[in-house]
Amino acid sequence: MSDTPESRQIDLIRERFTDTVTSFADYALDSRVSEGELLASVATGGVDAAEIKNWCALDLACGPGTFTRALAARIGFVVGLDLTPALLARAVKSVGDVSAAAKTVSAFACGDGTRIPFADGTFDLAICGYSIHHMLHPARVIRELARVVRVGGRVALTDMVARDGSDRDLHTRIEQARDASHTLALFSAEFRKYLEDANMRVISSELVEKTRNFEVWMNAMKVPRGTAEYAETRKLLEGTMENDAAGMRPKILADGELEYSLPVINIVADKIH
């Protein structure tokens, strides 16, 4: 692979998520069950269950199968696509029992969201959960998701968003101190714009406030107390407590634990033409 910003980002993502495959997968599979169910529910809303059983769906950047499981419980054929082989191996295990119980088919492949290896109109639904903030070219990825769904098909996204009015550069510095593969959290309006620019019509959009424990958040990416990365991330986040410049609303609780919160978007659009 040539040495480009894109190839370096792919290498960085694979390196980070191979190194943290156990801690990240355990965190995501345990803490995001309800979010997977919510996205699958809104993504298929208004469609008869029998019709959904005949759908074919794509879960881009599927990771350990966090959102794939919720799709596999509803949809007849689900494909998980991810850059990291170690995460795909975990996804096979986490989704297999769900698929068997629902009598559906799940399959997994290694691939890049900027060049999704499927033909135009292959899928009825394409989703991406908590991964757009790792993408160097989010608009291009969203165009690719739109490309691989049929006319009338749907794209559904969920991800953290930068809080309106916040200093996104500072937010990025905090995120990257913990995880260098983070690129940029979009503002909610940017998700809508990129979908509409890709010939999609937004049919559902909701922001949900999500509170996270700092220690759990750090340990998910194997950044424990005592490391320089931990100290830098905590210093930067606590430094915003007075004015909340990064929009992360950090707070120290009575027991000394640190927590923060960010909006998460759940947005669904259908393909116009």
ChimeraX attribute file (.defattr): number of C-alpha atoms within 10 A of each C-alpha:
attribute: neighborCount
match mode: 1-to-1
recipient: residues
	/A:1	6
	/A:2	7
	/A:3	7
	/A:4	9
	/A:5	10
	/A:6	15
	/A:7	12
	/A:8	14
	/A:9	18
	/A:10	18
	/A:11	14
	/A:12	16
	/A:13	20
	/A:14	20
	/A:15	14
	/A:16	17
	/A:17	22
	/A:18	15
	/A:19	14
	/A:20	19
	/A:21	25
	/A:22	18
	/A:23	15
	/A:24	23
	/A:25	22
	/A:26	15
	/A:27	17
	/A:28	18
	/A:29	18
	/A:30	11
	/A:31	12
	/A:32	13
	/A:33	14
	/A:34	13
	/A:35	17
	/A:36	20
	/A:37	18
	/A:38	15
	/A:39	24
	/A:40	22
	/A:41	14
	/A:42	16
	/A:43	25
	/A:44	19
	/A:45	13
	/A:46	8
	/A:47	9
	/A:48	9
	/A:49	13
	/A:50	11
	/A:51	11
	/A:52	19
	/A:53	17
	/A:54	14
	/A:55	17
	/A:56	21
	/A:57	28
	/A:58	28
	/A:59	26
	/A:60	27
	/A:61	27
	/A:62	27
	/A:63	30
	/A:64	29
	/A:65	30
	/A:66	28
	/A:67	31
	/A:68	34
	/A:69	27
	/A:70	22
	/A:71	33
	/A:72	29
	/A:73	23
	/A:74	23
	/A:75	28
	/A:76	21
	/A:77	22
	/A:78	26
	/A:79	20
	/A:80	27
	/A:81	26
	/A:82	23
	/A:83	21
	/A:84	25
	/A:85	20
	/A:86	18
	/A:87	24
	/A:88	24
	/A:89	15
	/A:90	17
	/A:91	26
	/A:92	17
	/A:93	12
	/A:94	18
	/A:95	24
	/A:96	17
	/A:97	14
	/A:98	20
	/A:99	23
	/A:100	13
	/A:101	10
	/A:102	14
	/A:103	16
	/A:104	19
	/A:105	18
	/A:106	25
	/A:107	15
	/A:108	19
	/A:109	16
	/A:110	15
	/A:111	17
	/A:112	17
	/A:113	23
	/A:114	18
	/A:115	11
	/A:116	17
	/A:117	14
	/A:118	13
	/A:119	10
	/A:120	15
	/A:121	16
	/A:122	16
	/A:123	25
	/A:124	22
	/A:125	31
	/A:126	28
	/A:127	27
	/A:128	24
	/A:129	24
	/A:130	19
	/A:131	19
	/A:132	27
	/A:133	19
	/A:134	19
	/A:135	22
	/A:136	18
	/A:137	15
	/A:138	22
	/A:139	19
	/A:140	16
	/A:141	21
	/A:142	26
	/A:143	19
	/A:144	20
	/A:145	29
	/A:146	32
	/A:147	22
	/A:148	24
	/A:149	25
	/A:150	19
	/A:151	18
	/A:152	15
	/A:153	22
	/A:154	27
	/A:155	28
	/A:156	27
	/A:157	24
	/A:158	24
	/A:159	21
	/A:160	24
	/A:161	24
	/A:162	23
	/A:163	22
	/A:164	14
	/A:165	10
	/A:166	15
	/A:167	14
	/A:168	20
	/A:169	14
	/A:170	16
	/A:171	21
	/A:172	19
	/A:173	20
	/A:174	21
	/A:175	19
	/A:176	16
	/A:177	19
	/A:178	22
	/A:179	22
	/A:180	16
	/A:181	23
	/A:182	22
	/A:183	19
	/A:184	22
	/A:185	23
	/A:186	19
	/A:187	18
	/A:188	22
	/A:189	10
	/A:190	14
	/A:191	24
	/A:192	18
	/A:193	14
	/A:194	17
	/A:195	25
	/A:196	19
	/A:197	14
	/A:198	20
	/A:199	17
	/A:200	25
	/A:201	19
	/A:202	19
	/A:203	12
	/A:204	14
	/A:205	17
	/A:206	12
	/A:207	16
	/A:208	11
	/A:209	10
	/A:210	11
	/A:211	14
	/A:212	13
	/A:213	14
	/A:214	20
	/A:215	16
	/A:216	15
	/A:217	17
	/A:218	19
	/A:219	17
	/A:220	18
	/A:221	20
	/A:222	20
	/A:223	21
	/A:224	16
	/A:225	13
	/A:226	8
	/A:227	10
	/A:228	13
	/A:229	17
	/A:230	19
	/A:231	15
	/A:232	15
	/A:233	21
	/A:234	20
	/A:235	12
	/A:236	17
	/A:237	25
	/A:238	17
	/A:239	14
	/A:240	18
	/A:241	17
	/A:242	9
	/A:243	9
	/A:244	15
	/A:245	19
	/A:246	26
	/A:247	23
	/A:248	21
	/A:249	19
	/A:250	24
	/A:251	18
	/A:252	13
	/A:253	9
	/A:254	7
	/A:255	6
	/A:256	8
	/A:257	11
	/A:258	17
	/A:259	19
	/A:260	19
	/A:261	18
	/A:262	20
	/A:263	21
	/A:264	20
	/A:265	23
	/A:266	23
	/A:267	24
	/A:268	27
	/A:269	24
	/A:270	25
	/A:271	22
	/A:272	15
	/A:273	11
